[in-house]
Structure formats: C-alpha cells, structure tokens
Amino acid sequence: MPHIELSFFPRDLNEEQQQALASDLCEAVKKHFGSRDASLSVALHAVEKENWKAQIYDRRIKPELDQLAKKPGYEM
C-alpha cells in the first residue's frame, strides 16, 4: 500500500500534468515494489519557497538525513 508524497515549490501544473506526474511516480513504484495501481496513492504538496525550511527541511528532511535514500545537495 505505498503512499507517495511529493513536496515542491509551486508550479503551474494543470490537472492533466498533475495526473501525468502521479502516473510516472506510480510506474516507478510499481516497477520496484511490484505494487498494483489500486494499492497506490499520490499526494502533491506545493510549498512556498519561503516556507520550505520550516515546513519541509526542518520537520521532514533534517531529522531523517541518516535514513534518506537520496540526500539533498543543500543544507539549511
């Protein structure tokens, strides 16, 4: 039952582009986990640049740096 959450700076993505992104993310997860579409969910979270450090980096990235499969190339 993978749930994918993607946080990013706001982009002007229409519904079709959001669905294409979600589909691409799901394809990668299906490939590596053997999941089915029915078991996947995707959440897209636009976060303003000025809020990134407090909302994402400090709360979600920094506390889990040792567990991240891919670490960011920046520090805050």
BELZIMO-V608442 format. One line per field, one symbol per residue. burial: 1 if it has 9 or more other C-alpha atoms within 8 Angstrom, else 0. A space follows every 50 residues. Layout:
burial->???
This chain:
burial->00010010000000000100010011001100001000010100011000 11101111111000000000000000
